[in-house]
Amino acid sequence: MAIQIFGTNKNFDFKKAERFFSERKIQVQKVDLKEKGISKGELESVVSLLSRTAGGRNEAIEMLIDKKSKDYSSIAYLDDDDKFEKILENPLLLVQPIVRNGKEACTIGYEPEIWKNWK
């Protein structure tokens, strides 16, 4: 199982997600959005996984945007195509944590009930 957790160390749900996997002795790769950001390929993968359940690419991108972020106004009124690029420029606009299980599954926010079923 190749688990990646995207977020920042100041985010409580990011810390809880780390603890969840640590308690189960599951190794994770942490990606600090503040330091490293998210690559275009990683974001494409996350959007692709989420679009399966969200109803499409634009809906998946919309789900990823943290509407409580102080920078939300910079993305709120952009066209759908521009939102993806804006997220790449400012990954702190993302809901945290984003937890990806390889190319199989992805969640946004703290979702331990879903993670328990990952193999």
Secondary structure, DSSP 8 states (H G I E B T S, - for coil): --EEEEE-TT-HHHHHHHHHHHHTT--EEEEETTTT---HHHHHHHHHHHHHHHTSHHHHHHHHB-TTSTTGGGTTTS-HHHHHHHHHH-GGGB-S-EEEETTTEEEES--HHHHTT--
